[in-house]
Amino acid sequence: MSSVPAAPPVQASCLPALAAIPGNRVTAASPAPQDSDPACRIDEPVRVEALAIRGQGGPATIAFEPPPLLSCAMASTLAGWLDRSVQPLARGHFERDLVALRVGGGHECRRRNRASAGPVSEHATGQALDIFAFKLGSGSEALQVAVEKPQGLAQNRFLEAIRQSACGAFMTTLGPGSDAAHANHLHVDIQERRSRASRFCQ
């Protein structure tokens, strides 16, 4: 592969600071041997099992199913978005706490949209994550909101609000309706575009 995308600067203290937050389960990790292409290098790779938020009854953790491999910078951005945007939206729309994300497409050494040629994917550097569903509440209050097939007006409105909040937190946000490659999930990434102020939201 070639045309290595520039990663945003990451402070050396990113992982210690992130891991020190009670409830965060984030550990140093290494890409799989087959993902060792220089174009797929991750700055400070981490495995994210859970991130902490301020829940209705106090601190709570959001599980990642399965735990993705991401750059520490991406994990840190996700942590802020979940706490400041997604959790309040879950409470506001459903009066339930966010408890888990069903995800895929963390670090993966490939080109954008799995094409045989073209730019390297943001997933290749651990700067992106694909979210398939939001899990809210537990027990009899459990509710899963699937990005591909929301059930009813309330879930549609929740996902639209989630998408708008992601557009402010990440450099790129793509989901159903943007193109065929993102028909069943929400893609978010922190790869800088033309400038720090330039964002792409569809």
C-alpha positions, -999 to +999 in steps of 0.1 A: +000+000+000+010+036-004-002+072+003-001+069+041-026+093+056-012+117+082-025+109+117-034+137+141-008+144+168-012+122+199+003+132+232+025+107+249+002+107+279-029+097+260-031+061+271-021+065+308-046+094+311-074+074+294-067+042+313-067+060+346-103+071+343-124+048+366-146+025+344-124+028+313-110-006+302-084+004+276-051-014+272-021-011+250-023-035+220-005-044+188-019-049+153-021-085+139+010-095+119-009-095+087-017-058+093+020-047+095+020-028+062+037+006+068+006+023+054-014+008+082+006+020+112-014+031+142-002+058+166-005+044+201-028+014+194-052+004+221-078-023+227-111-007+239-133-030+260-153-002+278-154+035+282-169+054+312-198+079+311-218+098+337-249+076+340-282+085+356-272+068+389-235+078+388-205+067+368-213+039+343-194+020+316-202+015+279-191-020+266-178-024+231-190-056+214-165-068+203-136-047+216-120-028+187-084-020+181-081+018+177-056+046+180-056+062+214-067+095+199-098+079+184-106+061+217-103+094+235-126+112+210-151+084+213-151+087+251-159+124+250-187+119+224-204+090+243-203+110+276-213+144+263-237+135+234-248+099+232-257+093+268-277+125+272-296+116+239-303+081+252-318+096+284-337+123+265-352+100+239-358+068+259-351+076+296-325+048+295-287+048+300-264+038+272-249+004+281-231-009+250-222-004+214-222-032+188-193-023+166-171-035+138-144-021+116-119-008+140-083-012+127-082-030+094-054-028+068-073-020+036-082+007+011-113+029+014-146+010+009-125-022+003-116-010-032-087-026-051-072+008-057-075+043-042-069+060-009-060+040+023-090+036+046-091+055+078-096+021+094-061+012+083-046+036+109-071+029+137-087+064+132-122+051+124-150+029+139-182+015+125-212+014+149-240-011+141-263-007+171-267+012+204-278-009+234-298+010+260-310+000+295-308-035+310-331-063+321-368-056+312-358-021+302-333-033+276-336-018+241-313-022+210-314+005+184-300-009+151-285+017+127-297-002+097-333-009+108-346+015+135-381+005+148-405+034+148-404+071+149-386+074+183-357+053+172-354+072+139-353+105+157-327+092+182-304+080+154-308+113+135-298+131+166-269+107+172-257+113+136-259+151+140-239+150+172-213+128+155-209+154+128-197+178+154-174+154+172-157+136+143-140+147+110-161+123+090-196+108+096-213+084+072-244+063+075-274+048+058-283+070+028-247+082+022-236+054+000-240+016-004-209+009+017-224+025+048-260+013+044-260-007+077-238+012+101-226+046+113-189+053+103-171+079+123-134+089+120-109+116+131-088+116+100-081+153+091-094+164+058-084+196+039-081+215+072-088+210+109-121+229+103-132+208+074-157+180+082-176+156+060-211+146+072-236+125+052 
